[in-house]
């Protein structure tokens, strides 16, 4: 459990295991806390697993006033890996963290050994983007009434209300405390890419999609996977909060690191 200064901000991070580096990038409202226990244990058996709290989240620095973007978060991730001398890395990104991973790969491809995208964002599809904008508007309306309601409303909007109710209180409080980060991330700028942009990614890529996710995520699944050369899609049971230690993910990471 350590801190590093990367891209001008103080970031909390942890390292587990040894060997080839694996970087885990969490989604909106979250922190490294969601990667711990079983997932980190499984990943750290394959390589040097680095989990961190992104800028603005939980134990990392939240500059005031706070605004951010996918591009800024990607520069943070690249700087952290370079500070830790942990490149090239297998980069695993969940949801908004997947958007960051894509941006990272586009601008720092030499630092990326492979990509695992756990339902990365609403790109390449107008209807999916419109849905994401509706989610943002619902969260903004709720936050205007209660600034600390952003996390619960976010989980409701992405079809994970049952998951929210099942979280232990410390984890739920972590999400609530990150409400300012949720709003900053939703206010953008978001990831903006074209199929031609994605065609420039030459790292092995696994896109993981959940059968129970909102249709918007399913709409972009094929488009992203088709645009990234040589990528493949895996469909898993459940909703948007995909397990980063799913057997298909572990198999992919093991194959990459072993190659």
N, C-alpha and C positions, 0 to 999 in steps of 0.2 A: 504494500500500500504506500504509494509515493505520489509526489507531485513533480511536474515538469513545466517549464515555461516554453510554450510553443506558439509561434505566430502572434506573439505579444500578449498572450493570456495564460493564466495559471490553470493547468489541467490536472485533475486527479486521475491516477491510473493504477492498475494492478497487473502484475505478470504472474502467470502460472505455467508450469512446465518448462521444457527446454527444447532446443532444436530450431527448426524453420519457423519464422514468425507467422502468426495468425492474428489479425486485428478485427475486433468486433465493434461495430458501430450501432448504437442503440437508436430507437425511433423517438418520435415526439413524445414529450411528457416523462421520459424515462431516465435511466442512468445505468451505470455498470451493475447496479444491484440486481437487475433482471437477468443478467448473464451468469449469475453465480451458481454454486452448488452443482447439480447434475450436469448442466450444459458445459460449464467451465471444466469440470472434471473430465468429461468426455473429450472435449477439444484439446485440453492440455496434455492428454495422452498421445496426441498426434504431433504437437509442436508447441513452441513458445507462444502462449495465448495471452494477448494484451487486451484488456477491457478498460474502458475509461468513461468518465462522465464528460459529455460534450460541453463545450462553452455554454454557460448559462444554466447548466443543470446540476442540481444537488450539491456535490462537493467541489465542483470546479467554479472558476470565477464567473460571476455574472456582472459585466460592466454596467454602470448606470449612467445615462439612460441606456436600456438594452434593446438593441435590434440586431438582427442577424440574417443570414442567407445561406442557401445550400453551398454557394461558392465559398463563402467564408469558412463554413464548417469543413469543407473539403480541404482547404488550405491548412486548417488546424490539424486534421488527421495526417496530412503529408508531413507537416512540421514535427508532429509528435513521433512519427516513425523514424524520421531522420535524427531527432534528438536521441532516441533510444537505439540507434544503429540497428534497426529491425526491418531492413528492406533487402529484397522485395518481399512483400507479404501477401498471403492469402487474405483477402478483405471480405468479411461477412457483414452485410448491412440489412437491417430489418426496417421495412417501411420507409420513413423519411431517411433513416440511416442507409437504405439502399439507394436513395437518390444521391446522397452524399458520396457513396461508393462509386456510382456512375460518374459523377462530376470529377471525383478523384482520379479515376481511370482515364478520363479524357484529357486531363491536364498534367497528370503525373504517371503516365503509363509505365515508365521505367521502374516505378516503385511498387507496381502491382503484379503479383505472380498469378493470381486467379481471383475471380469474383464469385461470391455467392449472394444472390439478391433474393431476400425473403419478402416478396411482394413490394417491390419498389414502386414508385409513384405513378401519378396519373398523367402520363405523357403520351404523345402520339395519337390521342383520341379526344375529340372535342366533348363528347358526352361524359367521359370520365373526368375531364377537367372541370366541366360544369358541376358534376356531383361534388368534387372536392371543394369547389367554391361555395356550394350550398352548405357543406359541412363547416367550412370556415365561418360563414354568416351565422349559422346556428350557435356556434361557440362564442362568437362576438356578442350576439344578443344575450346569451346567458351570462357572459362575463360583465356586461353592462349592469346586470342586476346583482350579480355576486362574482367579484373578480376571482374567487377561489373555486368556482364551479367548473372551470374549463376542462379539467381532466375527466370528470365524470361524464360530461356532455360529449367529449371526444370519444370515449369508449362506447357510449350509446350510439353515436353516429356511425361508427365503424362496425356495428353489430356485435360488440363485445360487452354488452351490459352484464351478462351473466359472469363474465370473467371479472369485471369490476367488483361485483358483489362477493366473489369468492376470495379476493385478495385479503391477506392478513392486514390488520390495521397499519402496521409500520410501512408496508409497501404502498398501501392506498394513500397514506400521508405523504410519502415521497412524491407520488404523482400530483397530489394537490399542491404541495410546495413548489412544484415546477410550473404552476399555472402561468407565471410571467414568461417563462420560456416557451410554453405552448403558443401563447399569443404572438410572441416575437417570430416564431418559426412560421406560423400560419400567415402572418402579414408579409412574409417573403423578403426578397424574391425567391420563388420556387425554382426547381430544376426546369430548364428550357432546352430541349434537345430535339433534333430531327433524326430521321432514320439514317441520313448520311453521317451525322455525328456519331451515332452508335456504331456504324459500320467501321469506324476507326479504332474501336476497341479490339485489341488482338490477344487479350488474356483469356484463358479458358473460363467459361462462365456457366454457372448453374442458376437457373431461375426457378424458385420454388413458389408455387401457388396453392392456396388453400381452397378446398371444395366448398367450404361454407362462408367464404368471404362475400362482401357486397359485390354485385355484378360489375361495378366500376373497375375493380381490381382484375377481374377476369377479362375485361375488355382489352386491357393493355398487355396481358400476359403474352399472347402470341405475337403481338407487334414488336415488343421489346426483344423477345427471343429470336424472332426472324431477323431483326435488324443487326444484332450482334453476331458476327461470324462465328460459326462453330459452337454456338451456345446450345444448351438443351433445357427442356422444361420437365419438372417433376411436379405432379399434383399430389397433395397430401390431405388427409382428413382434418376436420376442424376449421377454425376461423383464422382471422388475420394475424393473431399472435402466434406465429409459426415457431415451433421449437427449433432453435439453432443447432441442436444436437440430434435432429432427426437422422435416422440411419442413412438416408440418401445423401444428406449433407456430409456426414462423417465419411461415407464411402468416397464422395467426390474429393474432399480435402485429402484423404489418405492417398488417393490415386495421384493427385497433383504433387503432393510432397514426396511421394515415393518415386515419381518419374524423374 
